[in-house]
Every structure is written in structure tokens, then in C-alpha cells.
Amino acid sequence: MAEFSPFRAFSMLASIGVLLIALVGRVAYLQTIGRSASIGQADR
């Protein structure tokens, strides 16, 4: 079994954190700007 690598552990946690932040940003976008854009498309 390979030894514990602090760099690898940090890189994995950092990548998971970046993905979570991206998902939260996407939800925030869709609830604000994306919502008005989709309402505009539905009203045409």
C-alpha cells in the first residue's frame, strides 16, 4: 500500500471544494439571471 501523501490529499480536497463551489454558483445563477432569461423565453 502506498504511503500517505499530503499533497495528493490536499489536491483531492481542493478539487472537490472547487466542484462544490461551481455547483453552488450554478444554482445561484439559475435562480437569479437564468430565471429571468427563461421567463423571457417562455413569454414570447
C-alpha positions in Angstrom: 0.0 0.0 0.0 1.3 3.4 -0.9 2.3 6.0 1.8 0.0 8.8 2.7 0.7 11.8 0.5 -0.3 15.2 2.0 0.0 16.9 -1.4 -2.3 14.3 -3.0 -4.8 14.6 -0.2 -4.8 18.4 -0.4 -5.2 18.3 -4.2 -8.2 16.0 -4.0 -9.9 18.0 -1.3 -9.2 21.2 -3.2 -10.7 19.8 -6.4 -13.8 18.6 -4.5 -14.2 22.1 -3.0 -13.9 23.7 -6.4 -16.6 21.5 -7.8 -18.9 22.2 -4.9 -18.3 26.0 -5.3 -19.0 25.6 -9.1 -22.3 23.8 -8.4 -23.4 26.4 -5.8 -22.6 29.2 -8.3 -24.6 27.4 -11.0 -27.6 27.2 -8.7 -27.3 30.8 -7.7 -27.1 31.8 -11.4 -30.1 29.7 -12.4 -32.1 31.2 -9.6 -31.4 34.8 -10.5 -30.2 35.6 -14.0 -31.2 32.3 -15.6 -34.6 32.6 -14.2 -35.3 35.9 -15.9 -33.9 34.6 -19.1 -36.1 31.5 -19.1 -39.2 33.6 -18.2 -38.4 35.8 -21.2 -38.2 32.8 -23.5 -41.5 31.4 -22.1 -43.3 34.7 -22.6 -42.5 35.0 -26.3 
